[in-house]
């Protein structure tokens, strides 16, 4: 299985795999949204170890031919039939696990922590934009 490290800025997403060249009757989805801390650029960057649970469920065959087990409504790894996806108008924004942080407002961080986290993220964005501007200026000056 190929390893990758995409840039992520507090985005929660599911991992969805399709096999090129093979007809798909089922789609396997690993929930990386519910009850998982946000990935951030500085404080909690995306690392390969975060995919260990998915890789275990996906199996060892890099071509996606390993036997898999749907972990059901309480598990992170589930199978959805193509007909079920078609019934959703091909909308793959599928959730099934209850996100405890969304349901319990008492589990949210204090406002000061939220504001501090937002400032950290905004500063990271400003840093990235400054790098982009520097690259544009360097390339434009040649």
Secondary structure, 3 states (H helix, E strand, C coil): CCCCCCCCCCCCCCEEECCCCCCCCEEEEECCCCCCCCCCCCCCCCCHHHHHHHHHHHCCCCCCCCCCCCCCCCCCEEEEEHHHHHHCCCCCCCCCCCCHHHHCHHHCCCHHHHHHHHHHHHHHHHHHHHHHHHHHHHHHCC
